[in-house]
Amino acid sequence: MTAHHITPRDQGGQDEARNLVTLCAPCHDWAEVETAERGLSWAELLSWPAAKDDETRVWYLDADGIVSAEIL
């Protein structure tokens, strides 16, 4: 497990509980790419893929180590 900064330190994010989320290493790597390299905000990251209010989103790590989401 590793801590991911919701607001990156280089953007003024602090090492405080309200700015950290605990992720497994592959999920942290994925979040880093999506937020830092692709420019997605944390809110955009959590809403991917878009789901309607009455749908449930399930996140999982597949056999190849890729984080995916499925809407049920």
N, CA, C, O and CB atoms as a CASP TS submission, in Angstrom:
PFRMAT TS
TARGET T0000
AUTHOR 0000-0000-0000
METHOD Language model
MODEL 1
PARENT N/A
ATOM      1  N   MET     1       0.837  -1.174   0.000  1.00  0.00           N
ATOM      2  CA  MET     1       0.000   0.000   0.000  1.00  0.00           C
ATOM      3  C   MET     1       0.887   1.245   0.000  1.00  0.00           C
ATOM      4  O   MET     1       1.982   1.256   0.564  1.00  0.00           O
ATOM      5  CB  MET     1      -0.955  -0.006   1.215  1.00  0.00           C
ATOM      6  N   THR     2       0.385   2.275  -0.641  1.00  0.00           N
ATOM      7  CA  THR     2       1.120   3.528  -0.718  1.00  0.00           C
ATOM      8  C   THR     2       0.144   4.697  -0.623  1.00  0.00           C
ATOM      9  O   THR     2      -1.040   4.550  -0.928  1.00  0.00           O
ATOM     10  CB  THR     2       1.943   3.605  -2.025  1.00  0.00           C
ATOM     11  N   ALA     3       0.633   5.831  -0.210  1.00  0.00           N
ATOM     12  CA  ALA     3      -0.201   7.026  -0.099  1.00  0.00           C
ATOM     13  C   ALA     3      -0.118   7.824  -1.391  1.00  0.00           C
ATOM     14  O   ALA     3       0.967   8.045  -1.929  1.00  0.00           O
ATOM     15  CB  ALA     3       0.232   7.895   1.108  1.00  0.00           C
ATOM     16  N   HIS     4      -1.264   8.251  -1.878  1.00  0.00           N
ATOM     17  CA  HIS     4      -1.348   9.084  -3.075  1.00  0.00           C
ATOM     18  C   HIS     4      -1.873  10.446  -2.652  1.00  0.00           C
ATOM     19  O   HIS     4      -2.883  10.540  -1.954  1.00  0.00           O
ATOM     20  CB  HIS     4      -2.267   8.434  -4.172  1.00  0.00           C
ATOM     21  N   HIS     5      -1.191  11.497  -3.074  1.00  0.00           N
ATOM     22  CA  HIS     5      -1.628  12.859  -2.773  1.00  0.00           C
ATOM     23  C   HIS     5      -2.733  13.258  -3.742  1.00  0.00           C
ATOM     24  O   HIS     5      -2.536  13.230  -4.957  1.00  0.00           O
ATOM     25  CB  HIS     5      -0.439  13.857  -2.853  1.00  0.00           C
ATOM     26  N   ILE     6      -3.879  13.626  -3.217  1.00  0.00           N
ATOM     27  CA  ILE     6      -4.991  14.070  -4.060  1.00  0.00           C
ATOM     28  C   ILE     6      -4.596  15.357  -4.774  1.00  0.00           C
ATOM     29  O   ILE     6      -4.728  15.456  -5.994  1.00  0.00           O
ATOM     30  CB  ILE     6      -6.284  14.283  -3.216  1.00  0.00           C
ATOM     31  N   THR     7      -4.116  16.335  -4.027  1.00  0.00           N
ATOM     32  CA  THR     7      -3.496  17.519  -4.620  1.00  0.00           C
ATOM     33  C   THR     7      -1.991  17.303  -4.497  1.00  0.00           C
ATOM     34  O   THR     7      -1.461  17.257  -3.387  1.00  0.00           O
ATOM     35  CB  THR     7      -3.968  18.873  -3.907  1.00  0.00           C
ATOM     36  N   PRO     8      -1.301  17.172  -5.626  1.00  0.00           N
ATOM     37  CA  PRO     8       0.131  16.869  -5.589  1.00  0.00           C
ATOM     38  C   PRO     8       0.929  17.888  -4.774  1.00  0.00           C
ATOM     39  O   PRO     8       0.564  19.060  -4.682  1.00  0.00           O
ATOM     40  CB  PRO     8       0.679  16.808  -7.000  1.00  0.00           C
ATOM     41  N   ARG     9       2.010  17.415  -4.194  1.00  0.00           N
ATOM     42  CA  ARG     9       2.870  18.302  -3.409  1.00  0.00           C
ATOM     43  C   ARG     9       3.405  19.457  -4.248  1.00  0.00           C
ATOM     44  O   ARG     9       3.531  20.577  -3.752  1.00  0.00           O
ATOM     45  CB  ARG     9       4.030  17.516  -2.813  1.00  0.00           C
ATOM     46  N   ASP    10       3.721  19.192  -5.521  1.00  0.00           N
ATOM     47  CA  ASP    10       4.245  20.269  -6.364  1.00  0.00           C
ATOM     48  C   ASP    10       3.184  21.308  -6.726  1.00  0.00           C
ATOM     49  O   ASP    10       3.496  22.341  -7.319  1.00  0.00           O
ATOM     50  CB  ASP    10       4.832  19.687  -7.631  1.00  0.00           C
ATOM     51  N   GLN    11       1.927  21.030  -6.364  1.00  0.00           N
ATOM     52  CA  GLN    11       0.840  21.990  -6.562  1.00  0.00           C
ATOM     53  C   GLN    11       0.326  22.499  -5.219  1.00  0.00           C
ATOM     54  O   GLN    11      -0.781  23.031  -5.133  1.00  0.00           O
ATOM     55  CB  GLN    11      -0.310  21.350  -7.365  1.00  0.00           C
ATOM     56  N   GLY    12       1.131  22.336  -4.176  1.00  0.00           N
ATOM     57  CA  GLY    12       0.764  22.849  -2.863  1.00  0.00           C
ATOM     58  C   GLY    12       0.065  21.862  -1.952  1.00  0.00           C
ATOM     59  O   GLY    12      -0.328  22.220  -0.842  1.00  0.00           O
ATOM     60  N   GLY    13      -0.098  20.626  -2.398  1.00  0.00           N
ATOM     61  CA  GLY    13      -0.742  19.614  -1.566  1.00  0.00           C
ATOM     62  C   GLY    13       0.100  19.274  -0.348  1.00  0.00           C
ATOM     63  O   GLY    13       1.323  19.166  -0.439  1.00  0.00           O
ATOM     64  N   GLN    14      -0.545  19.111   0.769  1.00  0.00           N
ATOM     65  CA  GLN    14       0.128  18.837   2.031  1.00  0.00           C
ATOM     66  C   GLN    14       0.122  17.340   2.353  1.00  0.00           C
ATOM     67  O   GLN    14      -0.665  16.572   1.798  1.00  0.00           O
ATOM     68  CB  GLN    14      -0.535  19.621   3.163  1.00  0.00           C
ATOM     69  N   ASP    15       1.009  16.949   3.255  1.00  0.00           N
ATOM     70  CA  ASP    15       1.051  15.572   3.749  1.00  0.00           C
ATOM     71  C   ASP    15       0.080  15.442   4.920  1.00  0.00           C
ATOM     72  O   ASP    15       0.488  15.123   6.037  1.00  0.00           O
ATOM     73  CB  ASP    15       2.503  15.169   4.179  1.00  0.00           C
ATOM     74  N   GLU    16      -1.196  15.688   4.665  1.00  0.00           N
ATOM     75  CA  GLU    16      -2.246  15.620   5.669  1.00  0.00           C
ATOM     76  C   GLU    16      -3.254  14.559   5.252  1.00  0.00           C
ATOM     77  O   GLU    16      -3.437  14.303   4.062  1.00  0.00           O
ATOM     78  CB  GLU    16      -2.934  17.000   5.856  1.00  0.00           C
ATOM     79  N   ALA    17      -3.904  13.945   6.229  1.00  0.00           N
ATOM     80  CA  ALA    17      -4.852  12.859   5.955  1.00  0.00           C
ATOM     81  C   ALA    17      -5.925  13.266   4.953  1.00  0.00           C
ATOM     82  O   ALA    17      -6.321  12.456   4.116  1.00  0.00           O
ATOM     83  CB  ALA    17      -5.509  12.404   7.244  1.00  0.00           C
ATOM     84  N   ARG    18      -6.397  14.495   5.022  1.00  0.00           N
ATOM     85  CA  ARG    18      -7.466  14.918   4.111  1.00  0.00           C
ATOM     86  C   ARG    18      -6.982  15.059   2.666  1.00  0.00           C
ATOM     87  O   ARG    18      -7.802  15.206   1.760  1.00  0.00           O
ATOM     88  CB  ARG    18      -8.053  16.238   4.580  1.00  0.00           C
ATOM     89  N   ASN    19      -5.678  15.017   2.439  1.00  0.00           N
ATOM     90  CA  ASN    19      -5.128  15.113   1.092  1.00  0.00           C
ATOM     91  C   ASN    19      -4.509  13.797   0.623  1.00  0.00           C
ATOM     92  O   ASN    19      -3.862  13.759  -0.424  1.00  0.00           O
ATOM     93  CB  ASN    19      -4.090  16.213   1.037  1.00  0.00           C
ATOM     94  N   LEU    20      -4.697  12.739   1.371  1.00  0.00           N
ATOM     95  CA  LEU    20      -4.083  11.456   1.029  1.00  0.00           C
ATOM     96  C   LEU    20      -5.129  10.370   0.880  1.00  0.00           C
ATOM     97  O   LEU    20      -6.151  10.373   1.566  1.00  0.00           O
ATOM     98  CB  LEU    20      -3.063  11.053   2.086  1.00  0.00           C
ATOM     99  N   VAL    21      -4.866   9.451  -0.015  1.00  0.00           N
ATOM    100  CA  VAL    21      -5.685   8.256  -0.166  1.00  0.00           C
ATOM    101  C   VAL    21      -4.719   7.081  -0.280  1.00  0.00           C
ATOM    102  O   VAL    21      -3.681   7.193  -0.933  1.00  0.00           O
ATOM    103  CB  VAL    21      -6.648   8.353  -1.425  1.00  0.00           C
ATOM    104  N   THR    22      -5.050   5.959   0.347  1.00  0.00           N
ATOM    105  CA  THR    22      -4.182   4.787   0.316  1.00  0.00           C
ATOM    106  C   THR    22      -4.575   3.898  -0.856  1.00  0.00           C
ATOM    107  O   THR    22      -5.741   3.537  -1.019  1.00  0.00           O
ATOM    108  CB  THR    22      -4.260   4.002   1.651  1.00  0.00           C
ATOM    109  N   LEU    23      -3.585   3.556  -1.664  1.00  0.00           N
ATOM    110  CA  LEU    23      -3.805   2.720  -2.849  1.00  0.00           C
ATOM    111  C   LEU    23      -2.768   1.608  -2.898  1.00  0.00           C
ATOM    112  O   LEU    23      -1.666   1.748  -2.366  1.00  0.00           O
ATOM    113  CB  LEU    23      -3.747   3.570  -4.143  1.00  0.00           C
ATOM    114  N   CYS    24      -3.131   0.499  -3.542  1.00  0.00           N
ATOM    115  CA  CYS    24      -2.123  -0.529  -3.796  1.00  0.00           C
ATOM    116  C   CYS    24      -1.156   0.045  -4.841  1.00  0.00           C
ATOM    117  O   CYS    24      -1.482   1.022  -5.514  1.00  0.00           O
ATOM    118  CB  CYS    24      -2.784  -1.893  -4.292  1.00  0.00           C
ATOM    119  N   ALA    25       0.004  -0.547  -4.974  1.00  0.00           N
ATOM    120  CA  ALA    25       1.033  -0.011  -5.876  1.00  0.00           C
ATOM    121  C   ALA    25       0.555   0.118  -7.326  1.00  0.00           C
ATOM    122  O   ALA    25       0.767   1.170  -7.928  1.00  0.00           O
ATOM    123  CB  ALA    25       2.261  -0.896  -5.831  1.00  0.00           C
ATOM    124  N   PRO    26      -0.084  -0.908  -7.918  1.00  0.00           N
ATOM    125  CA  PRO    26      -0.541  -0.741  -9.310  1.00  0.00           C
ATOM    126  C   PRO    26      -1.589   0.356  -9.459  1.00  0.00           C
ATOM    127  O   PRO    26      -1.575   1.093 -10.445  1.00  0.00           O
ATOM    128  CB  PRO    26      -1.110  -2.050  -9.829  1.00  0.00           C
ATOM    129  N   CYS    27      -2.504   0.473  -8.487  1.00  0.00           N
ATOM    130  CA  CYS    27      -3.518   1.523  -8.560  1.00  0.00           C
ATOM    131  C   CYS    27      -2.883   2.899  -8.393  1.00  0.00           C
ATOM    132  O   CYS    27      -3.304   3.862  -9.034  1.00  0.00           O
ATOM    133  CB  CYS    27      -4.598   1.305  -7.489  1.00  0.00           C
ATOM    134  N   HIS    28      -1.869   2.993  -7.533  1.00  0.00           N
ATOM    135  CA  HIS    28      -1.168   4.267  -7.361  1.00  0.00           C
ATOM    136  C   HIS    28      -0.484   4.668  -8.660  1.00  0.00           C
ATOM    137  O   HIS    28      -0.560   5.826  -9.070  1.00  0.00           O
ATOM    138  CB  HIS    28      -0.134   4.174  -6.218  1.00  0.00           C
ATOM    139  N   ASP    29       0.181   3.725  -9.308  1.00  0.00           N
ATOM    140  CA  ASP    29       0.847   4.019 -10.579  1.00  0.00           C
ATOM    141  C   ASP    29      -0.165   4.502 -11.615  1.00  0.00           C
ATOM    142  O   ASP    29       0.090   5.460 -12.345  1.00  0.00           O
ATOM    143  CB  ASP    29       1.593   2.772 -11.103  1.00  0.00           C
ATOM    144  N   TRP    30      -1.318   3.829 -11.673  1.00  0.00           N
ATOM    145  CA  TRP    30      -2.377   4.205 -12.608  1.00  0.00           C
ATOM    146  C   TRP    30      -2.880   5.609 -12.297  1.00  0.00           C
ATOM    147  O   TRP    30      -3.043   6.428 -13.202  1.00  0.00           O
ATOM    148  CB  TRP    30      -3.539   3.192 -12.551  1.00  0.00           C
ATOM    149  N   ALA    31      -3.128   5.889 -11.014  1.00  0.00           N
ATOM    150  CA  ALA    31      -3.613   7.213 -10.614  1.00  0.00           C
ATOM    151  C   ALA    31      -2.595   8.295 -10.949  1.00  0.00           C
ATOM    152  O   ALA    31      -2.967   9.388 -11.374  1.00  0.00           O
ATOM    153  CB  ALA    31      -3.927   7.237  -9.115  1.00  0.00           C
ATOM    154  N   GLU    32      -1.321   7.999 -10.762  1.00  0.00           N
ATOM    155  CA  GLU    32      -0.271   8.967 -11.101  1.00  0.00           C
ATOM    156  C   GLU    32      -0.298   9.302 -12.585  1.00  0.00           C
ATOM    157  O   GLU    32      -0.201  10.470 -12.958  1.00  0.00           O
ATOM    158  CB  GLU    32       1.112   8.424 -10.712  1.00  0.00           C
ATOM    159  N   VAL    33      -0.428   8.306 -13.417  1.00  0.00           N
ATOM    160  CA  VAL    33      -0.456   8.540 -14.866  1.00  0.00           C
ATOM    161  C   VAL    33      -1.687   9.357 -15.237  1.00  0.00           C
ATOM    162  O   VAL    33      -1.587  10.331 -15.984  1.00  0.00           O
ATOM    163  CB  VAL    33      -0.448   7.197 -15.643  1.00  0.00           C
ATOM    164  N   GLU    34      -2.842   8.965 -14.718  1.00  0.00           N
ATOM    165  CA  GLU    34      -4.086   9.632 -15.088  1.00  0.00           C
ATOM    166  C   GLU    34      -4.131  11.075 -14.593  1.00  0.00           C
ATOM    167  O   GLU    34      -4.623  11.949 -15.306  1.00  0.00           O
ATOM    168  CB  GLU    34      -5.271   8.863 -14.537  1.00  0.00           C
ATOM    169  N   THR    35      -3.630  11.342 -13.393  1.00  0.00           N
ATOM    170  CA  THR    35      -3.705  12.693 -12.842  1.00  0.00           C
ATOM    171  C   THR    35      -2.531  13.554 -13.299  1.00  0.00           C
ATOM    172  O   THR    35      -2.736  14.689 -13.729  1.00  0.00           O
ATOM    173  CB  THR    35      -3.745  12.638 -11.321  1.00  0.00           C
ATOM    174  N   ALA    36      -1.316  13.039 -13.216  1.00  0.00           N
ATOM    175  CA  ALA    36      -0.134  13.840 -13.539  1.00  0.00           C
ATOM    176  C   ALA    36       0.096  13.955 -15.043  1.00  0.00           C
ATOM    177  O   ALA    36       0.340  15.051 -15.547  1.00  0.00           O
ATOM    178  CB  ALA    36       1.093  13.239 -12.882  1.00  0.00           C
ATOM    179  N   GLU    37       0.021  12.862 -15.750  1.00  0.00           N
ATOM    180  CA  GLU    37       0.374  12.867 -17.167  1.00  0.00           C
ATOM    181  C   GLU    37      -0.798  13.229 -18.073  1.00  0.00           C
ATOM    182  O   GLU    37      -0.616  13.901 -19.089  1.00  0.00           O
ATOM    183  CB  GLU    37       0.912  11.521 -17.559  1.00  0.00           C
ATOM    184  N   ARG    38      -2.007  12.783 -17.706  1.00  0.00           N
ATOM    185  CA  ARG    38      -3.167  13.072 -18.548  1.00  0.00           C
ATOM    186  C   ARG    38      -3.939  14.287 -18.071  1.00  0.00           C
ATOM    187  O   ARG    38      -4.843  14.759 -18.761  1.00  0.00           O
ATOM    188  CB  ARG    38      -4.087  11.878 -18.594  1.00  0.00           C
ATOM    189  N   GLY    39      -3.588  14.806 -16.882  1.00  0.00           N
ATOM    190  CA  GLY    39      -4.196  16.028 -16.394  1.00  0.00           C
ATOM    191  C   GLY    39      -5.575  15.892 -15.801  1.00  0.00           C
ATOM    192  O   GLY    39      -6.268  16.895 -15.633  1.00  0.00           O
ATOM    193  N   LEU    40      -6.004  14.668 -15.474  1.00  0.00           N
ATOM    194  CA  LEU    40      -7.314  14.495 -14.862  1.00  0.00           C
ATOM    195  C   LEU    40      -7.278  14.936 -13.404  1.00  0.00           C
ATOM    196  O   LEU    40      -6.285  14.716 -12.711  1.00  0.00           O
ATOM    197  CB  LEU    40      -7.772  13.032 -14.968  1.00  0.00           C
ATOM    198  N   SER    41      -8.341  15.548 -12.944  1.00  0.00           N
ATOM    199  CA  SER    41      -8.444  15.870 -11.528  1.00  0.00           C
ATOM    200  C   SER    41      -8.827  14.594 -10.782  1.00  0.00           C
ATOM    201  O   SER    41      -9.263  13.614 -11.385  1.00  0.00           O
ATOM    202  CB  SER    41      -9.489  17.014 -11.276  1.00  0.00           C
ATOM    203  N   TRP    42      -8.658  14.624  -9.467  1.00  0.00           N
ATOM    204  CA  TRP    42      -9.032  13.454  -8.669  1.00  0.00           C
ATOM    205  C   TRP    42     -10.514  13.150  -8.848  1.00  0.00           C
ATOM    206  O   TRP    42     -10.891  11.981  -8.936  1.00  0.00           O
ATOM    207  CB  TRP    42      -8.708  13.683  -7.175  1.00  0.00           C
ATOM    208  N   ALA    43     -11.363  14.175  -8.906  1.00  0.00           N
ATOM    209  CA  ALA    43     -12.803  13.972  -9.095  1.00  0.00           C
ATOM    210  C   ALA    43     -13.080  13.313 -10.446  1.00  0.00           C
ATOM    211  O   ALA    43     -13.924  12.422 -10.541  1.00  0.00           O
ATOM    212  CB  ALA    43     -13.559  15.316  -8.993  1.00  0.00           C
ATOM    213  N   GLU    44     -12.376  13.745 -11.484  1.00  0.00           N
ATOM    214  CA  GLU    44     -12.549  13.132 -12.803  1.00  0.00           C
ATOM    215  C   GLU    44     -12.086  11.680 -12.783  1.00  0.00           C
ATOM    216  O   GLU    44     -12.714  10.815 -13.394  1.00  0.00           O
ATOM    217  CB  GLU    44     -11.773  13.922 -13.874  1.00  0.00           C
ATOM    218  N   LEU    45     -11.002  11.419 -12.088  1.00  0.00           N
ATOM    219  CA  LEU    45     -10.480  10.062 -11.989  1.00  0.00           C
ATOM    220  C   LEU    45     -11.498   9.137 -11.343  1.00  0.00           C
ATOM    221  O   LEU    45     -11.728   8.025 -11.818  1.00  0.00           O
ATOM    222  CB  LEU    45      -9.175  10.046 -11.196  1.00  0.00           C
ATOM    223  N   LEU    46     -12.110   9.602 -10.253  1.00  0.00           N
ATOM    224  CA  LEU    46     -13.083   8.768  -9.550  1.00  0.00           C
ATOM    225  C   LEU    46     -14.380   8.597 -10.318  1.00  0.00           C
ATOM    226  O   LEU    46     -15.113   7.637 -10.079  1.00  0.00           O
ATOM    227  CB  LEU    46     -13.378   9.354  -8.201  1.00  0.00           C
ATOM    228  N   SER    47     -14.677   9.501 -11.229  1.00  0.00           N
ATOM    229  CA  SER    47     -15.923   9.389 -11.986  1.00  0.00           C
ATOM    230  C   SER    47     -15.745   8.620 -13.296  1.00  0.00           C
ATOM    231  O   SER    47     -16.699   8.467 -14.058  1.00  0.00           O
ATOM    232  CB  SER    47     -16.474  10.771 -12.277  1.00  0.00           C
ATOM    233  N   TRP    48     -14.532   8.138 -13.561  1.00  0.00           N
ATOM    234  CA  TRP    48     -14.288   7.386 -14.786  1.00  0.00           C
ATOM    235  C   TRP    48     -14.573   5.916 -14.563  1.00  0.00           C
ATOM    236  O   TRP    48     -14.195   5.414 -13.504  1.00  0.00           O
ATOM    237  CB  TRP    48     -12.846   7.583 -15.269  1.00  0.00           C
ATOM    238  N   PRO    49     -15.188   5.201 -15.438  1.00  0.00           N
ATOM    239  CA  PRO    49     -16.030   5.755 -16.495  1.00  0.00           C
ATOM    240  C   PRO    49     -17.299   6.329 -15.885  1.00  0.00           C
ATOM    241  O   PRO    49     -17.705   5.940 -14.790  1.00  0.00           O
ATOM    242  CB  PRO    49     -16.373   4.679 -17.552  1.00  0.00           C
ATOM    243  N   ALA    50     -17.916   7.251 -16.597  1.00  0.00           N
ATOM    244  CA  ALA    50     -19.108   7.911 -16.063  1.00  0.00           C
ATOM    245  C   ALA    50     -20.201   6.886 -15.777  1.00  0.00           C
ATOM    246  O   ALA    50     -20.457   5.988 -16.578  1.00  0.00           O
ATOM    247  CB  ALA    50     -19.623   8.982 -17.045  1.00  0.00           C
ATOM    248  N   ALA    51     -20.826   7.039 -14.641  1.00  0.00           N
ATOM    249  CA  ALA    51     -21.916   6.146 -14.248  1.00  0.00           C
ATOM    250  C   ALA    51     -23.118   6.990 -13.870  1.00  0.00           C
ATOM    251  O   ALA    51     -22.978   8.108 -13.376  1.00  0.00           O
ATOM    252  CB  ALA    51     -21.495   5.218 -13.068  1.00  0.00           C
ATOM    253  N   LYS    52     -24.280   6.451 -14.104  1.00  0.00           N
ATOM    254  CA  LYS    52     -25.499   7.137 -13.696  1.00  0.00           C
ATOM    255  C   LYS    52     -25.716   6.891 -12.206  1.00  0.00           C
ATOM    256  O   LYS    52     -25.127   5.980 -11.624  1.00  0.00           O
ATOM    257  CB  LYS    52     -26.728   6.653 -14.532  1.00  0.00           C
ATOM    258  N   ASP    53     -26.564   7.709 -11.602  1.00  0.00           N
ATOM    259  CA  ASP    53     -26.806   7.607 -10.167  1.00  0.00           C
ATOM    260  C   ASP    53     -27.284   6.225  -9.732  1.00  0.00           C
ATOM    261  O   ASP    53     -27.004   5.799  -8.612  1.00  0.00           O
ATOM    262  CB  ASP    53     -27.814   8.636  -9.754  1.00  0.00           C
ATOM    263  N   ASP    54     -28.000   5.525 -10.603  1.00  0.00           N
ATOM    264  CA  ASP    54     -28.557   4.232 -10.222  1.00  0.00           C
ATOM    265  C   ASP    54     -27.652   3.053 -10.613  1.00  0.00           C
ATOM    266  O   ASP    54     -28.070   1.898 -10.526  1.00  0.00           O
ATOM    267  CB  ASP    54     -29.919   4.061 -10.858  1.00  0.00           C
ATOM    268  N   GLU    55     -26.433   3.338 -11.036  1.00  0.00           N
ATOM    269  CA  GLU    55     -25.493   2.293 -11.419  1.00  0.00           C
ATOM    270  C   GLU    55     -24.403   2.146 -10.366  1.00  0.00           C
ATOM    271  O   GLU    55     -24.101   3.083  -9.627  1.00  0.00           O
ATOM    272  CB  GLU    55     -24.876   2.600 -12.788  1.00  0.00           C
ATOM    273  N   THR    56     -23.829   0.977 -10.314  1.00  0.00           N
ATOM    274  CA  THR    56     -22.735   0.701  -9.396  1.00  0.00           C
ATOM    275  C   THR    56     -21.466   0.491 -10.192  1.00  0.00           C
ATOM    276  O   THR    56     -21.459  -0.248 -11.176  1.00  0.00           O
ATOM    277  CB  THR    56     -23.041  -0.529  -8.514  1.00  0.00           C
ATOM    278  N   ARG    57     -20.390   1.139  -9.771  1.00  0.00           N
ATOM    279  CA  ARG    57     -19.098   1.013 -10.427  1.00  0.00           C
ATOM    280  C   ARG    57     -18.225   0.077  -9.593  1.00  0.00           C
ATOM    281  O   ARG    57     -18.113   0.262  -8.381  1.00  0.00           O
ATOM    282  CB  ARG    57     -18.418   2.410 -10.610  1.00  0.00           C
ATOM    283  N   VAL    58     -17.609  -0.916 -10.217  1.00  0.00           N
ATOM    284  CA  VAL    58     -16.712  -1.847  -9.548  1.00  0.00           C
ATOM    285  C   VAL    58     -15.325  -1.680 -10.149  1.00  0.00           C
ATOM    286  O   VAL    58     -15.144  -1.819 -11.358  1.00  0.00           O
ATOM    287  CB  VAL    58     -17.212  -3.319  -9.684  1.00  0.00           C
ATOM    288  N   TRP    59     -14.346  -1.379  -9.297  1.00  0.00           N
ATOM    289  CA  TRP    59     -12.959  -1.236  -9.729  1.00  0.00           C
ATOM    290  C   TRP    59     -12.225  -2.532  -9.447  1.00  0.00           C
ATOM    291  O   TRP    59     -12.475  -3.171  -8.425  1.00  0.00           O
ATOM    292  CB  TRP    59     -12.265  -0.040  -9.017  1.00  0.00           C
ATOM    293  N   TYR    60     -11.327  -2.932 -10.328  1.00  0.00           N
ATOM    294  CA  TYR    60     -10.563  -4.155 -10.114  1.00  0.00           C
ATOM    295  C   TYR    60      -9.230  -4.085 -10.840  1.00  0.00           C
ATOM    296  O   TYR    60      -9.036  -3.294 -11.762  1.00  0.00           O
ATOM    297  CB  TYR    60     -11.359  -5.376 -10.581  1.00  0.00           C
ATOM    298  N   LEU    61      -8.331  -4.928 -10.399  1.00  0.00           N
ATOM    299  CA  LEU    61      -7.011  -5.063 -11.005  1.00  0.00           C
ATOM    300  C   LEU    61      -7.021  -6.374 -11.770  1.00  0.00           C
ATOM    301  O   LEU    61      -7.195  -7.435 -11.171  1.00  0.00           O
ATOM    302  CB  LEU    61      -5.853  -5.024  -9.927  1.00  0.00           C
ATOM    303  N   ASP    62      -6.836  -6.321 -13.090  1.00  0.00           N
ATOM    304  CA  ASP    62      -6.909  -7.553 -13.866  1.00  0.00           C
ATOM    305  C   ASP    62      -5.595  -8.336 -13.808  1.00  0.00           C
ATOM    306  O   ASP    62      -4.631  -7.904 -13.176  1.00  0.00           O
ATOM    307  CB  ASP    62      -7.265  -7.236 -15.316  1.00  0.00           C
ATOM    308  N   ALA    63      -5.573  -9.470 -14.463  1.00  0.00           N
ATOM    309  CA  ALA    63      -4.421 -10.377 -14.412  1.00  0.00           C
ATOM    310  C   ALA    63      -3.150  -9.742 -14.978  1.00  0.00           C
ATOM    311  O   ALA    63      -2.043 -10.162 -14.641  1.00  0.00           O
ATOM    312  CB  ALA    63      -4.735 -11.653 -15.175  1.00  0.00           C
ATOM    313  N   ASP    64      -3.306  -8.736 -15.834  1.00  0.00           N
ATOM    314  CA  ASP    64      -2.155  -8.050 -16.416  1.00  0.00           C
ATOM    315  C   ASP    64      -1.717  -6.853 -15.579  1.00  0.00           C
ATOM    316  O   ASP    64      -0.807  -6.122 -15.969  1.00  0.00           O
ATOM    317  CB  ASP    64      -2.479  -7.597 -17.827  1.00  0.00           C
ATOM    318  N   GLY    65      -2.364  -6.647 -14.423  1.00  0.00           N
ATOM    319  CA  GLY    65      -2.008  -5.537 -13.553  1.00  0.00           C
ATOM    320  C   GLY    65      -2.580  -4.206 -13.991  1.00  0.00           C
ATOM    321  O   GLY    65      -2.072  -3.152 -13.607  1.00  0.00           O
ATOM    322  N   ILE    66      -3.638  -4.243 -14.797  1.00  0.00           N
ATOM    323  CA  ILE    66      -4.263  -3.027 -15.280  1.00  0.00           C
ATOM    324  C   ILE    66      -5.524  -2.742 -14.467  1.00  0.00           C
ATOM    325  O   ILE    66      -6.358  -3.625 -14.265  1.00  0.00           O
ATOM    326  CB  ILE    66      -4.591  -3.140 -16.784  1.00  0.00           C
ATOM    327  N   VAL    67      -5.652  -1.511 -14.010  1.00  0.00           N
ATOM    328  CA  VAL    67      -6.832  -1.107 -13.253  1.00  0.00           C
ATOM    329  C   VAL    67      -7.954  -0.852 -14.233  1.00  0.00           C
ATOM    330  O   VAL    67      -7.777  -0.139 -15.221  1.00  0.00           O
ATOM    331  CB  VAL    67      -6.553   0.153 -12.382  1.00  0.00           C
ATOM    332  N   SER    68      -9.116  -1.436 -13.959  1.00  0.00           N
ATOM    333  CA  SER    68     -10.270  -1.273 -14.818  1.00  0.00           C
ATOM    334  C   SER    68     -11.489  -1.003 -13.966  1.00  0.00           C
ATOM    335  O   SER    68     -11.484  -1.225 -12.755  1.00  0.00           O
ATOM    336  CB  SER    68     -10.482  -2.509 -15.699  1.00  0.00           C
ATOM    337  N   ALA    69     -12.516  -0.529 -14.603  1.00  0.00           N
ATOM    338  CA  ALA    69     -13.785  -0.312 -13.912  1.00  0.00           C
ATOM    339  C   ALA    69     -14.899  -0.883 -14.769  1.00  0.00           C
ATOM    340  O   ALA    69     -14.855  -0.825 -15.998  1.00  0.00           O
ATOM    341  CB  ALA    69     -14.024   1.202 -13.620  1.00  0.00           C
ATOM    342  N   GLU    70     -15.881  -1.425 -14.109  1.00  0.00           N
ATOM    343  CA  GLU    70     -17.028  -1.981 -14.791  1.00  0.00           C
ATOM    344  C   GLU    70     -18.270  -1.393 -14.149  1.00  0.00           C
ATOM    345  O   GLU    70     -18.353  -1.292 -12.925  1.00  0.00           O
ATOM    346  CB  GLU    70     -17.034  -3.539 -14.730  1.00  0.00           C
ATOM    347  N   ILE    71     -19.229  -1.006 -14.965  1.00  0.00           N
ATOM    348  CA  ILE    71     -20.488  -0.496 -14.449  1.00  0.00           C
ATOM    349  C   ILE    71     -21.489  -1.632 -14.479  1.00  0.00           C
ATOM    350  O   ILE    71     -21.723  -2.246 -15.520  1.00  0.00           O
ATOM    351  CB  ILE    71     -20.994   0.729 -15.271  1.00  0.00           C
ATOM    352  N   LEU    72     -22.078  -1.905 -13.325  1.00  0.00           N
ATOM    353  CA  LEU    72     -23.060  -2.985 -13.204  1.00  0.00           C
ATOM    354  C   LEU    72     -24.454  -2.467 -13.421  1.00  0.00           C
ATOM    355  O   LEU    72     -25.415  -3.235 -13.357  1.00  0.00           O
ATOM    356  CB  LEU    72     -22.963  -3.657 -11.844  1.00  0.00           C
TER
END
